[in-house]
């Protein structure tokens, strides 16, 4: 086989493994305009009455002559903000996990496209809690509404603390783990987009124990009869993945009919299967493929 074909196969397998380095939680959205007047909304995180109302329907809070309203809707959360002042205001809205599952979404445009908010999952080390922080700036006399309807977060089925924050659309399909050192009750999952979800966030960290998933693979297919293909970072692909914080991945579905198969802590057999499917999806060089399986 030629060296170019060997290189192509190696690239495909490396992309399929997606061994990307973990980064740090991003700071506020870079698109935020500079504004020296900051108001922090903690009511949606610490005031029990406000948190309960927001979790079960809607709640309104005021601070420094500004107003923020948080509303629940099917599949998403809506934040409405008003700045009646004669000067700009930077809003930092902190929201309890009981109101919305924390997710690192990065920049989120307002409904009219006029403003951008930074939507972040923030870890409070003192309280051992992850909460949502939404940061945006409004000029004098302006209002804005942010409603990221593509929001879903998934936690893996950790041993002894299995958790499902998304609903029945997340399907655990195979591969029970055995042994004293295993972290997960199940390692392989399948998930897809829904009518209200085109971005699915997967948490690789158990916030209760601090355990993390260090190795994983992901494949997608666009129909039941199509071949499984490695998920890459190519934003033009039917499905692509991006890392949005230290231990969170986002799978973005450009094709609403696509399905992802995600394997955490893959075994040697899982890696062989992944490599074979990567090869059959378009790579060439069967002899190099076979030689590299157990390197």
Secondary structure, 3 states (H helix, E strand, C coil): CCHHHHHHHHHHHHHHHCCCCCCCCCCCCCCCCCCCCEEEECHHHHCHHHHHHHHHCEEEEEECCEEEEEEEECCEEEEEEEECCCCCEEEEEEECCCCCCCCCCEEEECCCCCCEEEEEEEEECCCCEEEEEEEEEECCCCEEEECCCCCCEEECCECCECCCCCCCCCEEEEEECCCCCCCECEEEEEEECECCECEEEEECECCCCCCECCCEEEEEECCCCCCCEECECCCCCCEEEEEEECCEEEEEECCCCCEEEEEECCCHHHHHHHHHHHHHCCCCCHHHHHHHCCC
